[in-house]
Amino acid sequence: MSELINPIRVLTGNQRTIIKYWLENESLCTLLHKKQIIIKDFLRNYALPLLNYYIRALKEETLYINKEFSSKLIEFFREKDLNAGEVFSIYNDIKKAILDVLYINNIDSYIVFKRINFIFEKNISFILVSYTKNNTNNLKKMEPEDFELEHAKNIEIIDKNILLCKLDKNFKFTYVSSAYCDLSLYSKDELLGNMYDFLKYSKKEDILYKELITVLKKGKKHQTELKCRKKDGTFYYLNVYIVPLINEKGLLLSYEIIEHDISLEKALEEQQEMFIEQSKSAAVGEMISMIAHQWRQPLQAISILIQKLPLTKMMDGEIPDDVLDQVVSDSNMQLEYMSKTIDDFRDFLKPNIKKESIIVKNLVLKVKDFLSYMLTLDSIELIIHNDDENAQMTIHVNEVVQVLINIVKNAQDALLSNKKDKREITIHSCVQNNYVIIKIQDNAGGIDDKVIKKIFDAYFSTKDDKNGTGLGLFMSKKIIEDRNKGFLTAYNNEDGAVFEIQLEESNN
């Protein structure tokens, strides 16, 4: 088909851009992280072959299905325990990325769009057969006619599991999936023929819906979040992706919409915002405490220097210029140290909006600079081992420093409460399988087995009421896993507790 020559050329030459758009999808990144799928491996073994399949399928006159690769992909989905909705989302997200790249290259042909949709529907149906069969070897043996017999079954699977709807050009419902009805509590008869804003939660959303309609009337794809009302009056949140269908003459025909229920994520976000505010207050309190500790020594030094002046005058009858100059110089040095301390803590409390690249060794040294004085006062030795001096990460630096400080301070408290004679905290960093591993270990004897499974729960604290909020480790896990896409775990070894942080290594 001549209409497909240019789109195929564009897609072949823009594979990196398609993958980039695909990975910019927040729901996909969240899913990969939740299932502990390493992005680099996923791209190499599955994403790029899947993209190449789409491009080859566009070239073929008849339906092309790579059964061997599809079976391999199915095994991978099963191994990672993905449900049908998640499998559908992965396929749909790459379709969206393909359409976006075509759109920015001024390719918005109805024939192309229809062909890509056809490939998507047929291939996802073939994949979903795996969830109704026990052995993927059966899939390799299936012929197209066998696959067509399963098509209706899989359309039913999609209908029951995926939030799909279609609107006419006047924004009235012409199709809704069963899953859509189950969520909204309205029947198909109650929804069909109604306007899309029929489900808006309140008049507050009027402006949002008007803006949405304005964008869609221009024939542009759009993604947004909407707050909707169920039939029983309760509400839910949707992540909405809308694609206009335009014919070969450029006329708008209808809209296809795929949605994700993000109500749980929204509830967790609201809860997390509350935790963050409480955690900020606790962090500020701890910062003030650390500043007080850091200032104690220079204040004592300045006090001694000031006392030296009247003592010198009393003994010598006057204050020599060289003594006065020395006192002023030494006092200024102490004041500069105090000023630097304030600047360091002020910078630390600034939120990192963007991620920054940092050498792991330098990250650990930041923690040492903050805590070394306090640890020395408590006779605690801080031991640092960096196996790879040049290892780098791209992270929210101040937040990860906060996590490390929190873990080290917990180790400090454990050592003091256990009254150990030899007190040690070790920070060890290395690189394994493209991940930077940072281990913080103490020799305080470990965490009770009954407690260790709960230490990352909100408001759970092993400290007494006046010393513990139960937010430190909870927020630490949130920062590492949600904000920085890493992992934070805790376990015991023969000497004490070990907290292990895993973060993706970035290229030097």
Helices and strands as residue ranges (DSSP letters): G 2-4, H 5-13, H 15-23, H 26-34, H 39-42, I 43-47, H 48-59, H 67-79, H 84-104, H 110-128, G 129-131, H 137-141, H 144-161, E 163-168, E 173-176, H 178-184, H 188-191, G 196-199, G 203-205, H 206-217, E 222-229, E 235-246, E 252-261, H 263-316, H 321-349, E 356-359, H 360-377, E 380-386, E 392-395, H 397-417, E 423-432, E 435-442, H 449-452, H 472-478, I 479-483, E 487-492, E 497-506
